[in-house]
Amino acid sequence: MIYPVLLPSLSESFDLTLTTAGLLVTLIWVTYAIGQVPSGVLADRYGERTILTTGLVIVTVAVSLVVLTSTTWSLFAATGLIGVGLSLYPVARITALSDLYPDRIGRVLGITMAAGDTGQTVLPLIAGVLIGLTWQVGLVFVVPLLVVVAIAVWRVLPPTVSSDTARTELSLQRARTVFRELYHPTLVVMAIILFLYIGVLQTFSAFYPTYLIHDKGFSSTAASALFSLFFAFGIAAKPLAGVAYDVIGIRRSLPLVLGGAIIGFALLPFLNGFWLLAGDTVLISSMLGSGAITQSYLSETIPPEIEGTGLGAVRSSASLLASLGPVLFGAIAERGFFDEGYLSLALLMALVTLLTLRLPSETE
């Protein structure tokens, strides 16, 4: 989430339009989406420690290449590699937690995702300050942090070796089995919900700092602070949402956390001033709690024998479609319809809320 803070500077350095800048963010999410199917298979076969560590190494190398790049094509290539590394993280994390805490997956996943929001709160804020030197400094500071985390993951997580490669090999027969299991009305509705939610989140996060700078007149530091505030409240929203899921289920907990985002997006074009926008940012941030709810529901709904592969397939298909959001939003904003774009995000959140009512009250 440092990229949105860097986007205005990257656009200036590489002469990117809003549409092209949106395409740069879309590229991360496309490679991130595509990689989740094989990452689920690999997690099933080789274990979470290997996959998580490999992903961290790839991101470290890719970020270093972005910092060193001097041409637009190499910027896009290195950015795509970041998405590949990131794609190895989400499925392996969820499958590991669901195995360790099967009866408390909502709470545990909420806490884990909140820990991620701590980084997404602090790191963009640091980047917003360091970008005053150069955009490269605003990005390169994460490289040593990634190295430390990669070493920690390798040392802390236990090694896992699959004893049944037939169950985890990526074959046509296995693919047919996975998609047959996933072709269930509940999982289809969940895939649509994920597609809409991820699309809104990726689109909003990609352009919010740019919107604050260009349309609201904020400095890059103030815009970074508001962007970090969005994730800061996710630190509390995700554990609370996870508890709500465990207690009252998805049909009541998901609309609860999305309601604030619907109102927040609808108000955003009409508000000005740091503190008014800070309050609205907090309102929008309630949507971050939905991740703990939807991922927990999926981990409990997908059959255990295809959990990693199935979860990767659902997340990948939803994320791939959602990745078009930033480039489409960039094209709309470039034509002067930034505010209308945010109003459309409010409508999409309302649609997600309505779709939630089509889910069964309990997982089957």
FIMI-751250 format. One record per residue (C-alpha): residue in three letters; z, y, x negated. Coordinates in pm, whole numbers, padded with zeros to 5 digits, always signed. Layout:
! FIMI-751250
AlaZYX ...
//
This chain:
! FIMI-751250
Met+00000+00000+00000 Ile-00036+00231-00301 Tyr-00410+00253-00238 Pro-00387+00483+00068 Val-00185+00731-00140 Leu-00448+00718-00415 Leu-00743+00737-00177 Pro-00789+01118-00183 Ser-00784+01117-00565 Leu-01015+00815-00587 Ser-01254+00985-00345 Glu-01261+01293-00566 Ser-01298+01102-00893 Phe-01573+00868-00773 Asp-01734+01103-00518 Leu-01654+00882-00218 Thr-01705+00991+00141 Leu-01450+00898+00407 Thr-01676+00612+00513 Thr-01710+00482+00157 Ala-01337+00522+00099 Gly-01278+00320+00415 Leu-01517+00056+00281 Leu-01308+00036-00038 Val-00995-00043+00166 Thr-01195-00279+00389 Leu-01303-00470+00076 Ile-00940-00544-00010 Trp-00875-00677+00339 Val-01200-00880+00352 Thr-01122-01066+00030 Tyr-00759-01093+00139 Ala-00871-01250+00466 Ile-01127-01492+00322 Gly-00884-01620+00061 Gln-00617-01726+00308 Val-00791-02044+00423 Pro-00824-02194+00073 Ser-00481-02056-00015 Gly-00330-02252+00274 Val-00502-02571+00157 Leu-00392-02509-00202 Ala-00035-02438-00093 Asp-00028-02768+00096 Arg-00161-02952-00207 Tyr-00015-02787-00517 Gly+00300-02620-00387 Glu+00415-02265-00330 Arg+00534-02190-00685 Thr+00192-02247-00839 Ile+00004-02054-00572 Leu+00240-01755-00560 Thr+00246-01721-00939 Thr-00133-01747-00964 Gly-00173-01476-00702 Leu+00059-01240-00891 Val-00132-01297-01216 Ile-00465-01223-01047 Val-00331-00899-00893 Thr-00191-00792-01231 Val-00528-00840-01400 Ala-00716-00673-01114 Val-00493-00363-01107 Ser-00538-00327-01483 Leu-00915-00340-01436 Val-00902-00072-01163 Val-00711+00158-01397 Leu-00967+00105-01673 Thr-01277+00137-01453 Ser-01518+00426-01491 Thr-01795+00339-01243 Thr-01802+00303-00868 Trp-01934-00054-00870 Ser-01663-00171-01110 Leu-01401+00003-00893 Phe-01520-00196-00592 Ala-01536-00521-00791 Ala-01183-00485-00928 Thr-01054-00380-00585 Gly-01202-00695-00432 Leu-01022-00901-00696 Ile-00692-00742-00586 Gly-00756-00875-00237 Val-00821-01224-00376 Gly-00485-01224-00554 Leu-00303-01089-00250 Ser-00455-01361-00030 Leu-00257-01629-00212 Tyr+00077-01483-00103 Pro+00127-01480+00277 Val+00062-01843+00373 Ala+00259-01992+00082 Arg+00552-01765+00165 Ile+00560-01862+00532 Thr+00524-02238+00475 Ala+00801-02233+00214 Leu+01040-02048+00443 Ser+00959-02260+00747 Asp+01042-02573+00547 Leu+01367-02430+00413 Tyr+01490-02264+00734 Pro+01328-02438+01033 Asp+01597-02327+01280 Arg+01619-01966+01163 Ile+01259-01885+01077 Gly+01256-01558+01274 Arg+01561-01417+01097 Val+01462-01538+00751 Leu+01102-01424+00775 Gly+01217-01086+00909 Ile+01449-01041+00610 Thr+01176-01147+00366 Met+00921-00910+00518 Ala+01179-00631+00515 Ala+01219-00688+00140 Gly+00845-00633+00110 Asp+00877-00309+00305 Thr+01135-00192+00053 Gly+00863-00207-00211 Gln+00612-00046+00023 Thr+00859+00236+00080 Val+00946+00303-00283 Leu+00618+00235-00463 Pro+00392+00475-00265 Leu+00655+00745-00308 Ile+00657+00692-00685 Ala+00277+00684-00688 Gly+00265+01010-00492 Val+00470+01180-00764 Leu+00290+01021-01060 Ile-00050+01101-00917 Gly+00021+01461-01020 Leu-00054+01343-01374 Thr-00357+01122-01304 Trp-00439+00865-01037 Gln-00442+00600-01311 Val-00075+00671-01389 Gly-00002+00652-01016 Leu-00125+00291-01018 Val-00065+00145-01363 Phe+00315+00165-01335 Val+00312-00145-01109 Val+00160-00370-01378 Pro+00484-00444-01569 Leu+00663-00493-01235 Leu+00406-00754-01132 Val+00450-00936-01461 Val+00828-00951-01416 Val+00793-01081-01059 Ala+00542-01348-01165 Ile+00781-01476-01432 Ala+01071-01471-01184 Val+00876-01666-00919 Trp+00777-01933-01171 Arg+01132-01973-01297 Val+01315-01960-00963 Leu+01099-02164-00725 Pro+01113-02543-00766 Pro+00791-02723-00865 Thr+00616-02902-00581 Val+00373-03188-00627 Ser+00190-03329-00328 Ser+00211-03704-00293 Asp-00070-03725-00042 Thr-00387-03555-00159 Ala-00584-03705+00130 Arg-00389-03486+00371 Thr-00459-03168+00178 Glu-00810-03201+00042 Leu-01063-02952+00180 Ser-01310-03186+00347 Leu-01539-03165+00649 Gln-01327-03421+00832 Arg-01009-03225+00766 Ala-01177-02903+00875 Arg-01274-03065+01204 Thr-00918-03187+01253 Val-00773-02843+01182 Phe-01007-02657+01416 Arg-00960-02915+01692 Glu-00584-02861+01672 Leu-00626-02483+01661 Tyr-00860-02473+01962 His-00571-02431+02201 Pro-00541-02142+02451 Thr-00208-02028+02306 Leu-00339-02017+01949 Val-00661-01845+02059 Val-00461-01569+02230 Met-00241-01541+01920 Ala-00551-01506+01700 Ile-00672-01218+01919 Ile-00330-01053+01910 Leu-00323-01084+01530 Phe-00676-00946+01502 Leu-00591-00635+01704 Tyr-00251-00580+01544 Ile-00370-00628+01185 Gly-00671-00407+01252 Val-00450-00124+01379 Leu-00204-00161+01091 Gln-00472-00170+00823 Thr-00660+00123+00975 Phe-00352+00340+01018 Ser-00212+00268+00673 Ala-00548+00322+00502 Phe-00597+00678+00628 Tyr-00256+00816+00721 Pro-00197+01000+00389 Thr-00555+01131+00396 Tyr-00509+01246+00757 Leu-00185+01425+00671 Ile-00346+01603+00375 His-00679+01699+00530 Asp-00590+01755+00897 Lys-00221+01846+00889 Gly-00224+02047+00564 Phe+00043+01854+00371 Ser+00063+01815-00004 Ser+00007+01470-00155 Thr+00381+01443-00225 Ala+00479+01524+00134 Ala+00211+01289+00269 Ser+00340+01012+00041 Ala+00693+01074+00167 Leu+00587+01034+00531 Phe+00383+00726+00442 Ser+00685+00574+00267 Leu+00900+00663+00569 Phe+00676+00442+00781 Phe+00765+00137+00571 Ala+01127+00242+00519 Phe+01205+00190+00886 Gly+01021-00141+00872 Ile+01306-00260+00649 Ala+01533-00248+00954 Ala+01268-00326+01217 Lys+01162-00663+01077 Pro+01502-00837+01057 Leu+01593-00703+01402 Ala+01260-00823+01541 Gly+01316-01164+01384 Val+01656-01192+01551 Ala+01505-01077+01882 Tyr+01239-01348+01855 Asp+01499-01617+01792 Val+01708-01498+02087 Ile+01465-01386+02360 Gly+01125-01527+02253 Ile+00789-01367+02187 Arg+00703-01251+02541 Arg+00997-01011+02553 Ser+01045-00925+02186 Leu+00685-00836+02096 Pro+00629-00574+02372 Leu+00965-00427+02277 Val+00861-00352+01918 Leu+00509-00236+02009 Gly+00618+00017+02270 Gly+00718+00278+02012 Ala+00381+00251+01836 Ile+00190+00310+02160 Ile+00380+00634+02222 Gly+00368+00736+01854 Phe-00009+00700+01819 Ala-00065+00887+02144 Leu+00151+01181+02026 Leu+00021+01197+01667 Pro-00281+01429+01725 Phe-00064+01683+01908 Leu+00222+01720+01659 Asn+00252+01947+01357 Gly+00529+02015+01109 Phe+00700+01776+00870 Trp+01001+01686+01084 Leu+00809+01632+01406 Leu+00567+01406+01223 Ala+00857+01231+01050 Gly+01004+01145+01391 Asp+00666+01026+01515 Thr+00616+00818+01199 Val+00947+00643+01268 Leu+00831+00575+01625 Ile+00506+00421+01502 Ser+00691+00213+01241 Ser+00846+00000+01517 Met+00518-00195+01515 Leu+00607-00341+01176 Gly+00860-00567+01346 Ser+00579-00762+01512 Gly+00495-00939+01187 Ala+00822-01132+01188 Ile+00763-01228+01552 Thr+00398-01338+01535 Gln+00430-01526+01204 Ser+00742-01708+01324 Tyr+00570-01804+01649 Leu+00265-01936+01464 Ser+00473-02138+01219 Glu+00646-02309+01512 Thr+00331-02358+01720 Ile+00088-02498+01461 Pro+00137-02874+01406 Pro+00338-02943+01087 Glu+00074-03171+00933 Ile-00176-02882+00914 Glu+00069-02592+00893 Gly-00054-02437+00568 Thr-00425-02488+00636 Gly-00395-02398+01004 Leu-00191-02086+00940 Gly-00440-01983+00674 Ala-00730-02034+00914 Val-00571-01827+01193 Arg-00463-01547+00961 Ser-00794-01549+00776 Ser-01013-01524+01085 Ala-00796-01251+01238 Ser-00770-01056+00912 Leu-01142-01084+00841 Leu-01236-00928+01174 Ala-00957-00669+01143 Ser-01078-00565+00797 Leu-01367-00380+00962 Gly-01115-00130+01101 Pro-01082+00103+00798 Val-01455+00147+00740 Leu-01522+00206+01112 Phe-01231+00449+01134 Gly-01357+00626+00820 Ala-01699+00672+00979 Ile-01536+00813+01294 Ala-01311+01047+01094 Glu-01604+01167+00884 Arg-01767+01291+01204 Gly-01461+01494+01297 Phe-01291+01251+01535 Phe-00973+01176+01343 Asp-00750+01255+01642 Glu-00958+01051+01884 Gly-00935+00760+01642 Tyr-00556+00761+01662 Leu-00566+00776+02040 Ser-00783+00463+02034 Leu-00515+00290+01823 Ala-00264+00360+02100 Leu-00496+00188+02350 Leu-00534-00115+02122 Met-00156-00149+02091 Ala-00129-00137+02469 Leu-00389-00416+02491 Val-00186-00631+02249 Thr+00119-00582+02468 Leu-00071-00701+02774 Leu-00205-01007+02590 Thr+00150-01104+02498 Leu+00218-01173+02865 Arg-00040-01454+02853 Leu+00170-01651+02603 Pro+00409-01923+02721 Ser+00772-01821+02721 Glu+00860-02107+02487 Thr+00663-02274+02209 Glu+00526-02614+02306 
//
